[in-house]
């Protein structure tokens, strides 16, 4: 049986490697095509350890972590990451940012993605002071030949939850893609939902 829970703060640091390995495995697939690196992951995930208002939600099958979802105040992200929100007229201090939802393929279609969003949205609302929840999705061309024929975009799921795509808020993150010699910048577009909306 798969359970979903918020990881207590005193357990977060101890589960970073589990989350790092999970991110590497899931993000290797389309649309991220990430050629992962454990040291990079540990460094990236340090934000969630250091932020007092972060949240780490895990899906576990017994003691095995099969999915995870994160959130952190946008103000705790890097200045470069916050800048496109500010340029669009949003106060980063009023945005709660959802980092990722990763779930092993054999556990998809069971409602766990909905539970990840429900839990993070409730966490952001309970903290108070935030007006928006947001996340970013990688931008890929529809005609990209690497796109699997079976791929189903999540846009309809996100829209049904009240999120709206904001093409005026685009940020970049560098990662090494499968087949690349080194990390290159990838464009990500923001999606936002008003808290309580």
C-alpha positions in Angstrom: 0.0 0.0 0.0 1.3 3.4 -1.0 1.2 6.2 1.7 1.7 9.9 1.3 3.0 12.0 4.1 4.8 15.3 4.9 8.3 14.4 5.9 9.1 15.9 9.4 11.8 18.5 9.3 14.2 16.4 11.3 14.0 13.6 8.6 14.5 15.8 5.6 18.3 15.9 5.6 18.4 12.1 6.0 16.2 11.6 2.9 18.0 13.9 0.5 19.9 11.0 -1.2 16.6 9.1 -1.7 15.0 12.2 -3.3 18.1 12.9 -5.4 18.1 9.3 -6.8 14.4 9.6 -7.5 14.8 12.9 -9.3 17.6 11.5 -11.5 15.5 8.4 -12.4 12.3 10.3 -13.2 13.8 13.3 -14.9 15.8 11.1 -17.3 12.5 10.7 -19.2 10.9 13.2 -21.5 10.5 16.1 -21.3 13.6 16.8 -19.1 16.0 14.2 -20.5 18.2 14.9 -17.5 21.6 13.1 -17.4 21.7 13.3 -13.6 24.5 13.8 -11.1 24.2 13.0 -7.4 26.5 15.8 -6.2 24.5 18.4 -8.2 21.3 17.0 -6.8 22.5 17.2 -3.2 23.5 20.8 -3.7 20.2 21.7 -5.4 18.2 20.1 -2.7 20.0 21.9 0.1 17.5 24.8 -0.3 14.8 22.5 1.0 16.9 21.6 4.1 17.8 25.2 4.8 14.4 26.9 4.3 12.3 26.9 7.5 9.1 27.1 5.4 9.9 24.3 2.9 7.8 21.1 2.6 8.8 17.7 1.4 6.0 15.3 0.6 6.9 11.7 0.0 5.0 8.7 -1.4 6.2 5.4 0.1 5.6 1.8 -0.7 6.5 0.3 2.6 9.9 1.8 3.4 10.7 2.6 -0.3 10.3 6.2 -1.5 8.5 5.9 -4.8 7.6 9.6 -5.2 8.3 13.0 -3.8 7.1 16.6 -4.1 8.7 19.7 -2.8 7.8 23.3 -2.0 9.7 26.4 -0.8 9.0 30.1 -0.6 10.1 31.7 -3.8 12.0 34.2 -1.7 14.3 31.3 -0.6 15.2 30.5 -4.3 18.2 32.1 -6.0 17.9 35.8 -7.2 18.2 34.7 -10.8 15.2 32.4 -10.4 13.1 35.0 -8.6 13.9 37.8 -11.1 11.4 36.8 -13.9 8.5 36.9 -11.3 9.5 40.3 -10.1 9.8 41.6 -13.7 6.2 40.4 -14.3 5.1 42.5 -11.3 4.8 39.7 -8.7 6.4 40.1 -5.3 8.5 36.9 -4.7 7.8 37.2 -1.0 4.1 36.4 -1.8 4.8 33.4 -4.0 5.1 29.8 -2.7 7.1 27.8 -5.2 6.6 24.1 -6.0 9.9 22.6 -7.0 9.0 19.2 -8.5 6.7 16.2 -8.3 8.4 13.0 -9.2 6.8 9.6 -9.2 8.1 6.3 -10.5 6.1 5.3 -13.7 4.5 2.2 -12.2 2.8 4.3 -9.5 1.3 6.9 -11.8 -2.5 7.0 -12.4 -3.3 6.3 -8.7 -4.2 9.9 -7.7 -0.8 10.5 -6.0 -0.1 13.6 -8.1 -3.4 15.1 -6.9 -2.4 14.3 -3.3 1.0 16.0 -3.8 -0.7 19.2 -5.0 -3.3 19.1 -2.3 -0.7 18.7 0.4 1.6 21.4 -0.9 -1.3 23.9 -1.5 -2.6 23.3 2.1 0.9 23.8 3.5 1.3 27.1 1.6 -2.1 28.3 2.7 -1.5 27.4 6.4 1.8 29.4 6.4 -0.1 32.6 5.6 1.2 35.6 3.8 1.4 34.0 0.4 -0.9 35.1 -2.5 0.2 32.5 -5.1 1.4 29.0 -5.6 3.6 28.5 -8.6 5.7 26.0 -10.5 7.7 25.9 -13.7 7.5 23.5 -16.6 10.2 22.9 -19.2 9.6 24.4 -22.6 9.9 21.8 -25.5 8.8 22.1 -29.1 5.8 20.0 -30.0 7.7 18.7 -33.1 10.8 17.6 -31.1 11.6 14.1 -32.5 12.5 12.9 -29.0 9.0 13.3 -27.8 7.5 9.8 -27.2 4.2 9.2 -29.1 2.6 8.2 -25.8 3.5 11.4 -24.0 0.5 13.2 -22.4 1.1 16.8 -21.4 -0.1 17.7 -17.9 -1.5 21.1 -19.0 -5.1 19.9 -18.6 -4.5 18.6 -15.1 -2.8 21.8 -14.0 -5.5 24.0 -15.6 -8.3 22.0 -13.9 -6.6 22.7 -10.6 -6.8 26.5 -11.3 -3.2 27.1 -12.6 -2.7 29.4 -15.5 0.4 29.4 -17.8 2.3 32.6 -17.6 4.4 32.9 -20.8 5.6 36.3 -19.5 7.5 34.5 -16.7 10.3 32.4 -18.2 13.3 31.3 -16.3 16.3 29.2 -17.2 18.0 26.4 -15.4 21.2 24.6 -16.7 21.3 20.9 -16.7 23.2 18.2 -18.7 20.8 16.6 -21.1 21.3 13.0 -22.3 23.7 13.3 -25.3 25.1 16.6 -24.2 28.8 17.0 -23.3 28.0 19.7 -20.7 25.1 21.4 -19.0 23.2 24.0 -21.1 20.4 26.4 -20.2 16.8 25.2 -20.6 13.8 27.5 -20.6 11.0 26.9 -18.1 7.6 28.7 -18.1 5.8 29.5 -14.9 2.2 28.4 -13.9 0.4 30.3 -11.2 -2.7 29.8 -9.0 -4.1 32.3 -6.5 -4.2 30.8 -3.0 -7.8 30.1 -2.1 -8.7 30.3 -5.8 
